[in-house]
Amino acid sequence: MFRRLTNARKEVAEQRRRDIQTCPYFFFYGSLMERYENFKRYIKKRVLVIEVAYCRGILYHLPVGFPGLIVPEQGGDELVVGEVMAVSDPEKVLKVLDRLEDYYPADPRRSVYIRRLLPIIVEKPGNPPSFRQSQAWVYTYPMDHLTLRHERQVRIECGQWKAFAKKPRDTQSLDLMSLVKQQRYSADGGKIAIEPSLLREPLVLDRLGSLPCFRFCRNQHRCGYQIKPVADEAELDTLPEST
């Protein structure tokens, strides 16, 4: 019995080694993204590079509080937004992540998430930004897990879990007017220039700028980035003049 277990572990370790030789990159779309709790706990010290990336799929927010990315068998035109990362000692990181995501390479039927090598698009900041095709390991959620047990699951139409879920713990809450003054005249660092006239419409903002997905979202009332719009037009007059 012990020998069988040892052999099985060796086979899994060898499979992980082959997987990393095939591709050393990881795509994350939930709590393993930068600034979130699992990122800090499990991979922060190993991360070398983080880039914005996109993967084809459908995103759900599950009752347990985490997202699940489902890749339709017939493809589809929906995208999930996340981060692709390069890490030091990727084989060791892969082992840690497989355990975290309850993925069992030798017995996928027991797994909560399934690790798959998928095509992604990586975005490089610029004006305009540039894009390149790549591949990464992605922990996907099996379609057949969407049963009655998950009746409280919510489909995230915008494909951005960070726009739907609660803010990262280290993100301070800012007054909307202060946020506008910081960001209105800045177009660098991923920030969006905001004109006062737009503030008369409901906005969703975070430190990186506006989230235009809000106005198209079917679940606005559940979005973790909601900030009430400015109602007092007199306050708008206190904004600095455009330069």
Secondary structure, DSSP 8 states (H G I E B T S, - for coil): -HHHHHHHHHHHHHHHHHHHHH--EEEE-STTSTTSHHIIIIIGGGEEEEEEEEEESEEEE-TTS-EEEE--TT--S-EEEEEEEEESSHHHHHHHHHHHTT--TT-GGG-SSEEEEEEEEEEE-SSS-EEEEEEEEEEE--GGG-SGGGTT-EE-TTS-HHHHS---TT-----HHHHHHHHTT--STT-----GGGGGS--BEETTEE-GGGGG-TTGGG-TTB------HHHHTTS----
